[in-house]
Amino acid sequence: MHKIHGYLAFMSLLFISASLHPAEASGAGAPTFAFEIDPATFAFSGYGVHLRFAPERFPHLMMGAGAYAMDFPDFMVAVDPKNAGEDWKIRLNMGLGLFTEYHFSAINQGWFAGSQAGIQRFEIEKKASAGTARFSNLLLMGYGGYAWRLFSSGFYVKPWAGIGYTSTFSGKAEVAGAQYEVLPITGFATLHLGYMF
């Protein structure tokens, strides 16, 4: 738990330092803002919306926040063999995250690496049983990907993948005596569509 608090404090310091430190690049211009969606979440009865900004003093750094939700498809539930064939219905009711990204070439153009710290709230049920359960996790994730600008415009496509650590801090992943196995190490891959302005 101390590591998680330290990580959250580190990310908060990054946000604060962006507004306090002097410019590091002589070519830095006005701050860049971006809006992103995750189309996959909408396909699974959810949403994924993200706001990002690149401070003028740090022309390769992008920070922001996002909110997301979705129903887990069966293949995601079955990642842990203990959950496969157990008739689980899993809903990520709400995820809230803070994101920090470093873009090696230019913002949303080329390779990037990032980190996420967030809270995720789940609702689970057994399809053949009455009752539901709710639990909440902390998530710390590192990720990387590649961004393409489209047609020299503000639109971009941004596939990425990451590996993270989760820890349940409230509730129980149990319905009618059956335990849903929550893996401490999780992976995720998706594609964001965005617009910079």
C-alpha positions, 0 to 999 in steps of 0.5 A: 500500500505504501508503494501505491501511495508513493506512486500517486504522490509522484504522479501528482508532483509531475502535474504540479511541476509542469506549471512551476518549472521554467521552460526546458525547450526554446521551441515550446509553444502554447499548451496542446489539449486533446480529447480521446475515446476508446471505441472498444468500450462502446462496443462492450456497452460502456464508454471511454473518454479521456482529456489530455494536455501537453504543458508548453514547458514540457513539449514531450510530456502529456498528462490527463485524466480519463473515465471508462466502463464496459462489460467484460467479454468472455475471453477477458473473464477466462484469462484466468483459467479458474474463472473459465466456464464458471458463468461469470458476468463482469461489469467494470462499472466505472474506472477513473485514471490519471495518465502521464505519457512521454512522446519520444518524437512529437506529441501524438506522433510516433512512439510513446510510453506512459503510466496510469494510476486509477481506481476501478469499481466492478459489479459481478454476478453468476449468470445462473445464481441470484445476487451480485457483488461489488468490489473496488481495485487500485490499478497501477499500469505501465504502457506503451504504443504508437500514435499516427496523425491523420491527413496532417490534421488534429485527428490521430489514432493511438494503439497501446498495450500495458501491464499493470498491478491491481489490489482490491481495497473494498468489497468482495469478489464473491457471489453465492459462495463462489469466488471470482479470481482477481489477478494481481497482474493484469494486461490490457490493449486497445486503440484510442481515437483522438483530436488535438486542438 
